[in-house]
Amino acid sequence: MYHYTHLTPFEREKTLFFLAEGKSITEIAHLLKRSKSTISRKLRRNVDPADQPIRTAR
């Protein structure tokens, strides 16, 4: 069984701050002492829908 601790509100805020500064996921993970997959998962799951490209049905 895997153990996963959620990011704290502070870590979430710092993640967005570092992202806005142009830092990579690897850099952000190192700065927060978290796994790259944790940071990547957070960003993938918590993207603002307004920032998502519009998908058209084919």
C-alpha positions in Angstrom: 0.0 0.0 0.0 1.3 3.4 -0.9 1.5 6.3 1.6 0.7 9.7 0.2 0.6 12.9 2.1 -1.2 15.8 0.5 0.4 19.1 -0.1 -0.2 21.7 2.6 -1.9 24.9 1.6 1.5 26.6 1.9 3.1 24.1 -0.4 0.3 24.6 -2.9 0.8 28.3 -2.9 4.6 28.0 -3.2 4.1 25.6 -6.1 2.0 28.1 -8.0 4.5 30.9 -7.1 7.5 28.9 -8.4 5.6 27.9 -11.5 4.8 31.6 -12.2 8.5 32.3 -11.9 9.1 29.8 -14.7 10.7 27.0 -12.5 10.4 23.4 -13.8 8.6 20.7 -11.9 11.9 19.2 -11.0 13.1 22.5 -9.5 9.9 22.9 -7.6 10.0 19.4 -6.2 13.6 19.9 -5.0 12.7 23.3 -3.4 9.8 21.8 -1.6 11.6 18.5 -0.8 8.8 16.6 -2.5 8.7 14.0 -5.3 8.4 15.2 -8.8 5.3 13.0 -9.3 3.6 14.7 -6.3 4.1 18.1 -7.9 3.1 16.9 -11.3 0.0 15.2 -10.0 -1.0 18.4 -8.1 -0.6 20.5 -11.3 -2.5 18.0 -13.5 -5.4 17.6 -11.1 -5.8 21.3 -10.1 -5.6 23.1 -13.4 -8.1 25.9 -13.7 -10.7 24.8 -16.3 -10.4 28.3 -17.9 -6.8 27.5 -18.7 -7.7 24.2 -20.4 -7.8 24.1 -24.2 -11.3 23.7 -25.6 -11.8 20.2 -27.0 -14.1 19.7 -30.0 -16.0 16.5 -30.7 -15.0 14.7 -33.8 
